C-alpha cells in the first residue's frame, strides 16, 4: 500500500469492491512513543517557562487565566510568589480555528472564572428558550419527551471557536504568553518527569527535507506541563502509555460532522434527534441549533464502534438534510462552514486512575471529561482547567511540582461535579453496545436509578478492537446536488483548510493495509483523506481537518506544521 499525499480529487476506485470481515486493530500501527516521549536534555537555546499549556482550547485557556489571576492576587497581597511565565501553545494559526462543538453549554464554570462579567456579556449567542427531541423515520418524525439528561434550561447556544478567541484575549490581558501556530510533537523527559516540550518544525517539503520558509523545532522548558490538546491527543496517549496509567475501560470515541448554514427560514428551538439515518447497530444522534435568526448549526454524531464498515458519517449527514424536519429550515439557504472532530465517549469508567504525574497534568477532552447523555463537555473542560491551575499554584508556592504535589488535581476532579455527573451516567453510553432498542431501555432504567442499575461496570473494548463487516457496495451511490448536499471535497473547502499541498504526510499508515481496510477508511474519513484505488490505499494528507477519527481505528495522526488544517471562524 502507498502513502501518497495528493491534492487531486479522489480517483474512482479500480477493481471490484472488496467485502469481508475487518479487524482494524490488527492493521493499526503502534503508537510512535519513541517520537512522543524524548528522554533527552532540552536544547541549549530552549525557551524557559514556568508553566506550559499544550493546546489553546477552553481547558488550557481557563487554566492559564486562573493561574495568572492567582499569581497576580498573591503578588498584590505580598505573598511573594513573584513573576511566573505562563505559556499556551496552540497548533492552529489563530486561537479558535481548530475549536469545534455543537454547542449548547453550561455557563457556570465561565462565571466562576470571570465573576465580574455579566452573563449577557459573555461571547455566547443566545439562551436556550425552547427545545425538542424527535425520533426520526426516513420520511417522518415523532416528538418524544426530552430525557432529563438532555434538558437545557439555563444553558446557552454558542460558537466554541468564538468563545475560545474571546478567552484568548482575556488570557493575554492577564499576561499569559499565547503562541498560536506552534504544535507540539514531543514531551521532553528526565526519568519519569516531564520537563518541557519540543514543537513541530515548519517549512519541510514532501520528502521531509527543509524547504522555503523552514523553521526548525524549538524546545521550551517548564516546571509543569499541562496537556490540554483536546480529543485523542497524541501527547496524552504517549504520556499515559509511558506512565502506565490504567482505567477500568479503554476510551471509546464518536465522530461528529457539523455544518453551519445561513438560512431563509428561522429556527425557534434547539432540536436533537434519534433514529434515522443511523442503522439500529450504530449509536448516535443529530442536532440543529439556532445561532441567530438566520444562522443554524447542525450536525450528526456517531460512535466509532459501529459494525458496518461501509457506514459513512458525512454521507449520512447529507442524507439527513433531505428529511422534512431539516429541509424545511435549510432549503434556499447556504452552507457557509463545515467541520469534523472526534469526541471521547467512554465516560466515567474510561477516566485514567490518575491524570497527574511528575511535572504534568491532563485536562479537558484529553482526560475524557465528557458526559455523553447530557451532550456536555465544554464546562467540564473549563472547570478542570481551573482545578489544574489551583493545584499548580500551590505546587509553585512550595516549589514542589512532583507527582505527590500534583496529586491534589486528580483528587479535586474526582471530588467535583465533573466526576459525580459522569458517575451518575457511567453505563448509559456503554449500554448501547448491545443495540439501540435494548440500550435505550437500559439507559432509561439507569436514569431512574441515578446510575445504580445494573450495579456493575459494563466492560467494553477499544473501538479498533471491534470487528467490522464490509458488505457489498451500494448499487446506486449517493450523488450530492451541490445545493443542499455536498461531497467531501466541497466540505473540506468550507472548513477553510489551508494546508500546503506539498507538506509531509503526518499520517502513519500500516505497511500492509488490506483492500477491505482501505475501503473502510475511505468510507469513514469525512474529509476524503483516504481512497481505495484498486488494491492500493491512497492518502491525501493535505485534506485532513485533524478530526482524529482514523487515529482511533487506523492510521496514526501526528502533528504537522503550525497553521495546517481547518480555519474555523464560527464553529
C-alpha positions as CSV (number, residue, x, y, z in Angstrom):
1,X,0.0,0.0,0.0
2,X,1.2,3.5,-0.7
3,X,1.1,6.6,1.5
4,X,1.0,9.2,-1.2
5,X,-0.2,12.8,-0.4
6,X,-2.2,14.3,-3.2
7,X,-4.3,17.4,-3.7
8,X,-6.1,15.9,-6.6
9,X,-9.8,14.7,-6.3
10,X,-10.1,11.1,-5.4
11,X,-9.8,8.7,-8.3
12,X,-12.6,6.2,-9.0
13,X,-11.6,3.0,-7.2
14,X,-10.5,0.3,-9.5
15,X,-11.4,-3.3,-9.4
16,X,-14.4,-4.9,-7.7
17,X,-15.4,-3.6,-4.3
18,X,-13.9,-5.8,-1.5
19,X,-16.0,-7.5,1.1
20,X,-15.3,-9.4,4.2
21,X,-14.6,-9.0,7.9
22,X,-12.1,-6.4,9.2
23,X,-10.3,-6.2,12.5
24,X,-8.8,-2.6,12.5
25,X,-6.6,-3.2,15.5
26,X,-4.6,-5.9,13.6
27,X,-3.8,-3.3,10.9
28,X,-3.2,-0.3,13.1
29,X,0.4,0.9,13.5
30,X,1.7,1.1,17.1
31,X,1.7,4.5,18.8
32,X,5.1,6.1,18.0
33,X,6.0,6.5,21.6
34,X,9.7,6.9,20.9
35,X,8.9,10.1,19.0
36,X,6.4,11.3,21.5
37,X,8.5,10.9,24.7
38,X,12.0,12.1,24.3
39,X,14.4,11.2,27.1
40,X,17.0,13.9,26.2
41,X,18.0,17.3,27.6
42,X,16.3,20.4,26.2
43,X,18.3,22.4,23.7
44,X,20.8,24.9,25.0
45,X,18.5,27.7,23.5
46,X,15.3,26.3,25.0
47,X,12.8,29.0,26.0
48,X,12.2,28.8,29.7
49,X,8.7,28.9,31.1
50,X,7.3,28.1,34.5
51,X,4.0,26.5,33.2
52,X,3.1,25.4,29.7
53,X,-0.4,24.6,28.5
54,X,-0.2,22.4,25.3
55,X,-3.4,23.3,23.5
56,X,-5.4,26.6,23.4
57,X,-8.9,25.3,23.8
58,X,-11.3,26.1,26.7
59,X,-9.4,23.8,29.2
60,X,-5.9,25.2,28.5
61,X,-7.0,28.8,28.4
62,X,-9.2,28.5,31.5
63,X,-6.2,27.0,33.4
64,X,-3.8,29.8,32.2
65,X,-6.3,32.6,33.1
66,X,-7.0,31.2,36.6
67,X,-3.3,30.6,37.3
68,X,-2.4,34.2,36.1
69,X,-5.2,35.5,38.4
70,X,-3.9,33.5,41.4
71,X,-0.3,34.7,40.8
72,X,-1.4,38.3,40.5
73,X,-3.5,38.2,43.6
74,X,-0.7,36.6,45.6
75,X,1.8,39.2,44.5
76,X,-0.6,42.1,45.3
77,X,-1.1,40.7,48.8
78,X,2.7,40.4,49.3
79,X,2.6,36.6,49.1
80,X,5.9,36.6,47.3
81,X,5.5,34.1,44.5
82,X,7.0,36.6,42.1
83,X,6.7,36.7,38.3
84,X,5.6,33.5,36.7
85,X,5.9,32.9,33.0
86,X,2.8,31.1,31.7
87,X,2.6,29.9,28.1
88,X,-0.1,28.5,25.9
89,X,1.0,26.6,22.7
90,X,-1.7,26.2,20.0
91,X,-1.3,24.3,16.7
92,X,-3.8,26.4,14.8
93,X,-2.7,29.7,13.1
94,X,-5.1,31.6,15.4
95,X,-7.0,30.7,18.5
96,X,-10.4,29.1,17.8
97,X,-9.5,27.9,14.3
98,X,-9.4,24.2,15.4
99,X,-12.2,24.5,18.0
100,X,-15.5,22.9,17.1
101,X,-18.5,21.8,19.1
102,X,-22.3,21.9,18.8
103,X,-22.5,23.9,21.1
104,X,-25.0,24.3,23.9
105,X,-23.0,25.0,27.0
106,X,-23.5,25.3,30.8
107,X,-22.2,28.9,31.7
108,X,-21.5,28.1,35.4
109,X,-17.7,27.5,35.2
110,X,-17.3,30.5,32.9
111,X,-19.0,32.6,35.6
112,X,-16.7,31.1,38.2
113,X,-13.7,32.0,36.0
114,X,-14.9,35.5,35.2
115,X,-17.0,36.6,38.3
116,X,-17.0,40.3,37.2
117,X,-18.5,39.5,33.7
118,X,-22.3,39.7,33.4
119,X,-23.9,36.6,31.8
120,X,-25.1,38.6,28.8
121,X,-21.6,39.9,28.2
122,X,-20.0,36.5,27.6
123,X,-19.4,35.7,23.9
124,X,-22.4,33.3,23.8
125,X,-25.1,33.6,21.1
126,X,-28.4,33.2,22.9
127,X,-30.0,31.4,25.8
128,X,-32.0,28.2,25.2
129,X,-35.7,29.2,25.2
130,X,-37.3,26.1,23.6
131,X,-36.2,22.6,22.8
132,X,-37.5,19.4,21.2
133,X,-36.3,15.8,20.9
134,X,-37.5,13.8,17.9
135,X,-37.3,10.2,16.8
136,X,-36.8,10.2,13.0
137,X,-38.1,7.9,10.4
138,X,-36.9,8.3,6.8
139,X,-39.9,10.5,5.8
140,X,-41.4,11.4,9.2
141,X,-40.7,12.1,12.8
142,X,-42.3,11.8,16.2
143,X,-41.6,14.2,19.0
144,X,-40.7,12.4,22.3
145,X,-40.3,13.7,25.8
146,X,-37.0,15.3,26.5
147,X,-34.9,12.9,28.6
148,X,-33.8,14.5,31.9
149,X,-30.2,14.5,31.0
150,X,-30.8,16.4,27.8
151,X,-32.8,19.3,29.3
152,X,-31.1,22.6,28.6
153,X,-32.9,25.2,30.6
154,X,-30.4,27.8,31.8
155,X,-27.8,26.8,29.1
156,X,-26.6,28.9,26.2
157,X,-26.1,28.4,22.5
158,X,-22.6,29.3,21.5
159,X,-19.8,29.1,18.9
160,X,-16.9,27.4,20.5
161,X,-14.4,29.0,18.2
162,X,-15.8,32.4,19.1
163,X,-15.6,31.6,22.8
164,X,-12.0,30.4,22.5
165,X,-11.0,33.6,20.7
166,X,-12.6,35.7,23.5
167,X,-10.8,33.6,26.2
168,X,-7.5,34.1,24.4
169,X,-7.9,37.8,24.6
170,X,-8.6,37.6,28.3
171,X,-5.6,35.4,28.7
172,X,-3.3,37.9,27.0
173,X,-4.8,40.7,29.1
174,X,-3.8,38.7,32.2
175,X,-0.2,38.5,31.0
176,X,-0.3,34.9,29.6
177,X,2.1,34.2,26.6
178,X,-0.2,32.9,23.9
179,X,1.7,31.2,21.0
180,X,-0.6,30.3,18.1
181,X,0.9,28.3,15.2
182,X,3.1,26.1,17.5
183,X,2.0,22.5,17.5
184,X,4.0,20.2,19.9
185,X,5.4,16.9,18.7
186,X,7.1,15.6,21.8
187,X,7.4,15.8,25.6
188,X,10.9,16.2,27.0
189,X,11.5,13.8,29.9
190,X,14.0,13.2,32.6
191,X,13.4,9.8,34.1
192,X,9.7,9.8,34.9
193,X,9.3,13.6,34.9
194,X,8.1,15.9,32.1
195,X,10.5,18.9,31.8
196,X,9.2,20.6,28.7
197,X,8.2,20.1,25.1
198,X,9.5,20.2,21.5
199,X,7.5,21.9,18.8
200,X,7.0,20.7,15.3
201,X,9.3,22.0,12.6
202,X,7.8,24.0,9.7
203,X,8.6,24.5,6.0
204,X,9.5,20.9,5.2
205,X,9.0,19.5,1.8
206,X,7.1,16.3,1.0
207,X,10.3,14.4,1.4
208,X,10.8,15.8,4.9
209,X,13.8,18.0,3.9
210,X,13.9,21.7,4.7
211,X,12.4,23.9,2.1
212,X,11.4,27.6,1.7
213,X,10.3,29.1,5.0
214,X,11.9,26.3,7.0
215,X,11.7,26.8,10.8
216,X,13.3,24.2,13.0
217,X,11.7,22.6,16.0
218,X,12.0,24.6,19.3
219,X,12.3,23.4,22.8
220,X,10.5,25.0,25.7
221,X,11.1,24.0,29.3
222,X,8.5,24.2,32.1
223,X,8.2,23.2,35.8
224,X,4.7,22.0,34.9
225,X,3.3,21.0,31.5
226,X,-0.4,20.7,31.1
227,X,-1.8,18.5,28.3
228,X,-4.9,20.4,27.1
229,X,-4.6,19.2,23.5
230,X,-8.2,18.1,23.1
231,X,-9.7,14.8,22.0
232,X,-7.4,11.9,21.2
233,X,-4.2,13.9,21.9
234,X,-1.0,12.2,20.8
235,X,1.0,13.5,23.7
236,X,-1.7,12.3,26.2
237,X,-1.7,8.9,24.6
238,X,2.1,8.7,24.8
239,X,2.2,10.0,28.4
240,X,-0.5,7.5,29.6
241,X,1.4,4.6,28.0
242,X,4.8,5.8,29.3
243,X,3.4,6.4,32.8
244,X,1.5,3.2,32.9
245,X,-1.8,4.8,33.9
246,X,-4.9,2.5,33.9
247,X,-8.6,2.8,33.5
248,X,-11.4,0.3,34.1
249,X,-12.4,0.6,30.4
250,X,-10.5,1.9,27.4
251,X,-11.5,5.2,26.0
252,X,-14.0,5.0,23.1
253,X,-14.9,7.7,20.7
254,X,-17.5,9.2,18.4
255,X,-17.2,11.2,15.2
256,X,-19.1,14.4,14.8
257,X,-19.6,16.1,11.5
258,X,-21.0,19.7,11.6
259,X,-22.3,22.3,9.2
260,X,-23.2,26.0,9.6
261,X,-26.0,27.4,7.4
262,X,-27.2,30.8,6.6
263,X,-31.0,30.2,6.2
264,X,-34.0,32.0,4.9
265,X,-36.3,30.3,7.5
266,X,-35.7,30.9,11.2
267,X,-35.4,28.1,13.8
268,X,-37.2,28.8,17.1
269,X,-35.7,26.0,19.3
270,X,-32.8,23.6,19.7
271,X,-33.5,20.2,18.2
272,X,-32.0,16.8,19.0
273,X,-32.9,13.6,17.1
274,X,-32.5,9.9,17.4
275,X,-33.1,7.1,14.9
276,X,-32.8,7.6,11.1
277,X,-30.5,8.0,9.2
278,X,-28.5,5.8,11.6
279,X,-28.9,2.0,11.4
280,X,-30.0,0.3,14.7
281,X,-26.5,-1.1,15.1
282,X,-24.9,2.4,15.5
283,X,-25.1,4.8,18.4
284,X,-25.6,8.5,17.8
285,X,-27.9,11.3,17.0
286,X,-28.1,14.7,15.5
287,X,-28.7,18.3,16.4
288,X,-29.9,21.6,14.9
289,X,-29.4,24.8,16.9
290,X,-30.4,28.5,16.1
291,X,-27.3,30.6,16.4
292,X,-29.1,33.6,15.1
293,X,-32.4,34.1,13.3
294,X,-30.7,33.3,10.0
295,X,-27.8,31.2,11.2
296,X,-28.2,27.5,12.1
297,X,-25.8,24.9,13.4
298,X,-26.5,21.3,12.6
299,X,-24.6,18.0,12.8
300,X,-24.5,14.3,13.3
301,X,-22.5,12.3,15.9
302,X,-21.9,8.6,15.5
303,X,-20.0,6.3,17.8
304,X,-16.9,4.8,16.2
305,X,-17.8,1.3,17.3
306,X,-20.3,0.7,14.5
307,X,-20.1,-2.7,12.8
308,X,-20.9,-1.7,9.2
309,X,-17.6,-0.9,7.6
310,X,-19.4,1.0,4.8
311,X,-21.1,3.4,7.1
312,X,-20.1,7.0,6.1
313,X,-21.0,9.7,8.7
314,X,-20.5,12.5,6.2
315,X,-22.9,10.9,3.7
316,X,-25.4,10.2,6.5
317,X,-25.4,13.9,7.4
318,X,-26.0,14.8,3.7
319,X,-29.0,12.3,3.6
320,X,-30.3,13.6,6.9
321,X,-30.6,17.1,5.4
322,X,-33.2,15.8,2.9
323,X,-35.5,14.9,5.8
324,X,-38.5,17.3,6.1
325,X,-37.5,18.3,9.6
326,X,-34.2,19.7,8.3
327,X,-35.1,20.5,4.7
328,X,-37.8,22.9,5.8
329,X,-35.2,25.1,7.5
330,X,-32.3,24.7,5.2
331,X,-33.8,24.9,1.7
332,X,-32.9,28.1,-0.1
333,X,-30.1,28.8,2.4
334,X,-26.3,28.4,2.1
335,X,-23.8,26.1,3.8
336,X,-21.1,28.5,5.0
337,X,-18.8,26.3,7.2
338,X,-18.1,22.6,7.7
339,X,-16.1,20.7,10.2
340,X,-15.5,17.4,11.9
341,X,-13.9,16.1,15.2
342,X,-13.9,13.2,17.5
343,X,-15.4,13.1,20.9
344,X,-14.4,10.9,23.9
345,X,-17.4,8.8,24.9
346,X,-16.1,6.3,27.4
347,X,-17.3,8.3,30.4
348,X,-16.6,7.6,34.0
349,X,-15.0,4.1,33.5
350,X,-12.6,5.4,30.9
351,X,-11.0,8.0,33.1
352,X,-7.4,7.2,33.9
353,X,-6.7,6.3,37.5
354,X,-4.5,9.4,37.7
355,X,-4.3,12.5,35.5
356,X,-1.2,13.8,37.1
357,X,2.5,12.9,37.2
358,X,5.8,14.5,37.8
359,X,5.6,17.9,36.2
360,X,2.5,17.0,34.2
361,X,-1.3,17.3,34.3
362,X,-4.1,16.2,31.8
363,X,-7.2,18.3,31.5
364,X,-10.4,18.7,29.4
365,X,-11.1,16.3,26.5
366,X,-7.6,15.0,26.7
367,X,-8.6,13.4,30.0
368,X,-12.0,12.4,28.7
369,X,-14.2,14.7,30.7
370,X,-17.4,14.4,28.6
371,X,-20.9,13.3,29.7
372,X,-22.5,11.7,26.6
373,X,-26.1,11.5,27.9
374,X,-26.2,15.3,28.5
375,X,-24.1,16.1,25.4
376,X,-21.8,18.2,27.5
377,X,-18.1,18.6,27.9
378,X,-17.1,22.3,27.5
379,X,-18.0,23.3,31.1
380,X,-16.1,20.3,32.4
381,X,-13.1,21.3,30.4
382,X,-13.2,24.9,31.8
383,X,-13.6,23.6,35.4
384,X,-10.8,21.1,35.0
385,X,-8.5,23.9,33.8
386,X,-9.5,25.9,36.9
387,X,-8.7,23.0,39.2
388,X,-5.4,22.3,37.5
389,X,-4.4,26.0,38.0
390,X,-5.2,25.9,41.7
391,X,-3.1,22.8,42.1
392,X,-0.2,24.3,40.1
393,X,-0.3,27.5,42.1
394,X,0.0,25.6,45.4
395,X,2.8,23.5,43.9
396,X,4.7,26.6,42.8
397,X,4.3,28.2,46.2
398,X,6.0,25.3,47.8
399,X,8.5,24.8,44.9
400,X,7.4,21.2,44.6
401,X,5.9,20.0,41.3
402,X,6.4,16.3,41.9
403,X,3.7,13.7,41.3
404,X,2.8,13.8,45.0
405,X,2.5,17.5,45.0
406,X,0.2,17.5,41.9
407,X,-1.9,14.6,43.1
408,X,-4.5,17.0,44.5
409,X,-5.6,17.9,40.9
410,X,-6.8,14.3,40.3
411,X,-8.4,14.3,43.8
412,X,-10.1,17.6,43.2
413,X,-11.6,16.5,39.9
414,X,-12.8,13.2,41.4
415,X,-14.4,15.2,44.2
416,X,-16.0,17.7,41.8
417,X,-19.3,17.8,39.8
418,X,-17.2,16.5,36.8
419,X,-16.8,13.1,38.3
420,X,-20.1,13.0,40.1
421,X,-22.0,13.9,36.9
422,X,-20.1,11.2,35.0
423,X,-20.6,8.6,37.7
424,X,-24.4,9.0,37.5
425,X,-24.4,8.2,33.8
426,X,-21.4,5.8,34.0
427,X,-23.1,2.9,32.0
428,X,-25.5,4.8,29.8
429,X,-23.4,5.0,26.6
430,X,-22.0,1.6,27.2
431,X,-25.5,0.1,27.4
432,X,-25.9,0.8,23.7
433,X,-23.2,-1.7,22.8
434,X,-26.0,-4.3,22.8
435,X,-28.1,-2.4,20.2
436,X,-30.3,0.7,20.1
437,X,-33.5,-0.7,21.4
438,X,-32.2,-2.6,24.4
439,X,-29.7,0.1,25.1
440,X,-32.4,2.7,25.2
441,X,-34.5,0.6,27.6
442,X,-31.5,0.0,29.9
443,X,-30.5,3.7,29.8
444,X,-34.0,4.7,30.9
445,X,-33.7,2.5,34.0
446,X,-30.2,3.9,34.7
447,X,-31.7,7.4,34.6
448,X,-34.4,6.4,37.1
449,X,-31.9,4.8,39.5
450,X,-29.2,7.5,39.3
451,X,-26.8,5.1,37.6
452,X,-27.1,2.4,40.2
453,X,-28.6,-0.1,37.7
454,X,-27.1,-2.5,36.6
455,X,-24.9,-2.4,39.7
456,X,-21.6,-3.2,37.9
457,X,-19.4,-1.8,35.1
458,X,-20.3,-2.7,31.5
459,X,-17.0,-3.8,30.0
460,X,-16.1,-2.7,26.5
461,X,-13.2,-3.0,24.1
462,X,-11.4,-0.1,22.4
463,X,-13.0,0.9,19.1
464,X,-10.2,-0.5,17.0
465,X,-10.8,-4.0,18.5
466,X,-14.3,-4.1,17.2
467,X,-14.7,-6.3,14.2
468,X,-16.4,-4.7,11.2
469,X,-18.3,-6.3,8.3
470,X,-17.7,-4.9,4.8
471,X,-20.7,-5.8,2.8
472,X,-21.4,-5.3,-0.9
473,X,-21.1,-1.7,-2.2
474,X,-24.5,0.0,-2.8
475,X,-25.8,-0.4,-6.4
476,X,-26.7,3.4,-6.5
477,X,-24.1,5.5,-4.8
478,X,-25.3,8.8,-3.2
479,X,-24.7,11.8,-5.5
480,X,-24.7,15.2,-3.8
481,X,-26.6,18.0,-5.5
482,X,-24.2,20.8,-4.6
483,X,-27.0,22.9,-3.1
484,X,-28.4,21.0,-0.1
485,X,-25.9,18.1,-0.1
486,X,-22.2,18.2,-0.7
487,X,-19.2,16.0,-1.5
488,X,-16.4,15.5,1.0
489,X,-14.1,17.7,-1.1
490,X,-16.7,20.5,-1.2
491,X,-17.0,20.2,2.6
492,X,-13.2,20.4,3.2
493,X,-13.2,23.6,1.2
494,X,-15.8,25.0,3.5
495,X,-13.6,24.1,6.5
496,X,-11.1,26.8,5.4
497,X,-8.4,24.2,5.1
498,X,-5.2,26.0,4.0
499,X,-2.7,23.1,4.4
500,X,0.1,23.2,1.8
501,X,-0.2,20.6,-0.9
502,X,3.5,19.6,-0.6
503,X,3.6,19.2,3.2
504,X,5.0,15.9,4.5
505,X,2.3,13.4,5.4
506,X,1.6,13.4,9.1
507,X,-0.4,10.1,9.0
508,X,1.4,6.9,9.9
509,X,-0.1,4.1,7.9
510,X,0.4,0.3,8.4
511,X,2.8,-1.4,6.0
512,X,0.3,-3.8,4.6
513,X,-3.2,-2.4,4.6
514,X,-5.8,-4.8,3.1
515,X,-8.2,-3.6,0.3
516,X,-11.1,-4.1,2.7
517,X,-9.4,-1.9,5.4
518,X,-8.7,0.7,2.7
519,X,-12.4,0.7,1.8
520,X,-13.4,1.1,5.4
521,X,-11.0,4.1,5.9
522,X,-12.3,5.7,2.7
523,X,-15.9,5.4,3.9
524,X,-15.1,6.5,7.5
525,X,-13.0,9.6,6.9
526,X,-15.3,12.6,6.5
527,X,-12.6,14.7,4.7
528,X,-11.7,12.4,1.8
529,X,-8.2,11.8,3.1
530,X,-8.3,8.1,2.2
531,X,-9.3,6.5,-1.0
532,X,-9.1,2.9,-2.4
533,X,-7.6,2.7,-5.8
534,X,-7.8,-0.9,-6.8
535,X,-5.9,-2.7,-4.1
536,X,-4.0,0.4,-3.0
537,X,-4.7,2.8,-0.2
538,X,-4.0,6.4,-1.4
539,X,-3.6,9.0,1.3
540,X,-4.5,12.7,0.5
541,X,-2.9,14.0,3.7
542,X,-3.5,17.8,3.0
543,X,-7.2,17.2,3.1
544,X,-7.1,16.3,6.8
545,X,-9.0,18.5,9.2
546,X,-7.5,16.9,12.3
547,X,-10.7,15.2,13.4
548,X,-8.5,12.2,14.6
549,X,-11.1,9.6,13.6
550,X,-8.7,7.3,11.8
551,X,-6.3,7.6,14.7
552,X,-8.9,5.8,16.7
553,X,-9.1,2.8,14.3
554,X,-6.4,3.1,11.7
555,X,-3.5,5.3,10.6
556,X,-1.9,7.3,13.5
557,X,-2.3,11.1,13.5
558,X,0.8,13.2,14.3
559,X,1.2,17.0,14.5
560,X,2.2,18.9,11.3
561,X,3.4,22.4,10.9
562,X,1.6,25.2,12.6
563,X,-1.4,26.6,10.8
564,X,-2.2,23.4,9.0
565,X,-5.7,22.0,9.0
566,X,-9.0,23.9,9.2
567,X,-9.7,27.5,9.9
568,X,-13.0,27.6,11.7
569,X,-14.5,31.0,12.4
570,X,-18.0,30.4,13.7
571,X,-18.0,26.7,14.6
